[in-house]
Amino acid sequence: NPTANFTPSSITICEGDTITFTDGSTTSGTVTYSWIFPTGTPGTANTIGPHSVIFPTAGTHHVSLVVTDANGTDSTSVAITVNPTPTVVANATNTTICSGDPVTLIGSGASSYTWDNGVTDGVAFNPTTTTTYTVTGIDANGCSATDQITVIVNNCSQPTASFSASSLTVCVGDSITFTDNSTGTNISGWNWTFPGGTPGSATTQGPHTVVFNTPGTHNIYLQITDANGTDDTTITVTVNNC
């Protein structure tokens, strides 16, 4: 009689991994084969193989082989253990920081963790640009999964108020154009003061053209505001009786 026998490349794998099954049966003459791979892809086969099968479902699956030749039929089975992949989660102490501030990335859901971009799990570092980080977690069964997290890095430095004047000395009745050159992160407020000028103030970025009808020395003032604070500056202009 024939003797059914086969060898799997592994009997313990992770979800989604592949096992190769190699026939080792003792037969004579013409032989038929009937393989059954529960939950596997493919699920069955009717050739000698070897057969490479993907197992996407965790659990214990009994793979069987039935061989038939002119002298009879025999069967055998092997239990395959498919371990679930871990649910890995990428965590951060803060996902929005200022440039130069520290952040710590921490993986969870597995036993050990490896990050890309040179990051060490649980160790603080100082990112300088907005970056998406990927962590790979491996559990006690050797099964792995990945997750990602993005750390947004903002320029949180204080704004710097600055503006220029088309002229620093004019005659009564002449005009000067003031142009904002301030720097900051999403500047949202401008507060201009033009002593002796028309208009006397403004609350938009400009440029602003101001007519001066009052002679003397006037201190032009600008204060700006962004998400990180305020700053101000002054330029002195001279209006002469020409």
Protein Blocks (a to p, Z undefined) as FASTA:
>chain_A
ZZdddddfbfbdcehiacddddfbdcehjdddddddehiacfbdcbebjaddddfbgcdd
ddddddddfkbccddddddddddddddddddfbfbdcehiacddddehiabdcdehhiae
hiacddfbdcddddddddfkopacddddddddddfbdcddddddfbfbdcehiacddddf
bdcehiabdcdddehiacfbdcbebjaddddfbgcddddddddddfkbccdddddddddd
ZZ
